[in-house]
C-alpha cells in the first residue's frame, strides 16, 4: 500500500474557492448595475476651481481685474465651475428643469456658460434653453436626454468681494426621477467600469499564479516518488487530475 498522504485541504480546493469568489463578485457587480438601471436616476457631479485672482505681494505693481462692461468695478474673486448632469438609467427623460444657483448673494453667475454634451455629436439635437435668470440663479429647460447621455455647464463666477469658497447648488427636477449626487475632482474621475476591470484582471492574475504554484508543487512530489510514477504509468497529468 502506498504511504502517500493527501492534505486535508487541497490547494486545488483553495483555487476553487478563489475562482468562486471572483465569479460571485462579478455576478454581484452586474446585478447591482442592472437593477440600478431599472430606477429612473439623474446623477449630478461638479468641481470648482479656487479663486483665480491672487493678491500680489509686489508693493509696486497693482494687478486689477475689472468687468469689460463696467471697468470701474474691481473684481476680487473669480471662479470657474463645471457641472455634469447625466441620465443614468435605461429610460429617456423629456422636458426637465435644471436649477443652478448660489445662496451667496455676493456671487454673480456669468450669463452665458459653455454648454457641452456627452456624446459630443448630440449637441445640435438637444434644445437647452434658459428661461429664468438672476445674478446668482439660472433656470434651464432641457427637452430630451436619452440613457447614458449627459450635459455639462462650464460657468464663470465672480464677486466684488473676497470669497474664500463658493457654494453652488445644481438641482435637476423631474417628476418620478431620483437625483444622486457624486463627488468628483478635476484630476480624479474614475469610472465603475475601470474599477471592475481592475478586479477582473487581478482575479485572472491570481488564478494563473495559483495554477502555476499548484502544478509546480505536484511536479516536485511526482519527481520524488517513484511509486506514484509507477502507479500512474508515468502519466503526470493523470495523477494531477485525479488528486
WONOR-V451245 format. One record per backbone hydrogen bond with DSSP energy under -0.5 kcal/mol. NH is the residue of the N-H (numbers start at 1). CO is the residue of the C=O. Records with the same first field share a line. If there is no record, write none. Layout:
NH: CO + CO
This chain:
6: 4
10: 8
13: 10
14: 10
15: 11
16: 12
17: 13
18: 14
19: 15
20: 16
21: 17
22: 18
23: 19
24: 20
25: 21
26: 22
27: 23
28: 24
29: 25
30: 26
31: 27
32: 28
33: 29
34: 30
35: 31
36: 32
37: 33
38: 34
39: 35 + 36
41: 39
42: 178
43: 41 + 86
44: 180
45: 84
46: 182
47: 82
49: 80
52: 78
54: 52
59: 57
63: 61
65: 75
67: 70 + 73
73: 70
74: 72
75: 65
76: 159
77: 159
79: 157
81: 155
82: 47
83: 153
84: 45
85: 151
86: 43
87: 149
88: 41 + 86
89: 87
90: 37
93: 145
95: 143
96: 142
97: 173
98: 140
99: 171
100: 98 + 138
101: 169
102: 136
103: 167
104: 167
105: 103
107: 104
108: 158
109: 135
110: 156
113: 111
114: 154
115: 113
116: 152
118: 150
122: 119
123: 120
125: 122
126: 123
128: 126
129: 127 + 141
131: 129 + 139
132: 139
134: 137
137: 134
138: 100
139: 132
140: 98
141: 129
142: 96
143: 127
145: 93
148: 87
149: 146
150: 118
151: 85
152: 116
153: 83
154: 114
155: 81 + 153
157: 79
158: 108
159: 77
163: 161
164: 162
168: 166
169: 101
171: 99 + 169
173: 97
177: 174
178: 40
180: 42
182: 44
184: 46
185: 188
188: 185
190: 188
195: 191
196: 192
197: 193
198: 194
199: 195
200: 196
201: 197
202: 198
203: 199
204: 200
205: 201
206: 202
207: 203
208: 204
209: 205
210: 206
211: 207
212: 208
213: 209
214: 210
215: 211
216: 212
217: 213
218: 214
219: 215
220: 216
221: 217
222: 218
223: 219
224: 220
225: 222
229: 225
230: 226
231: 227
232: 228
233: 230
234: 229
235: 232
236: 234
239: 235
240: 236
241: 237
242: 238
243: 239
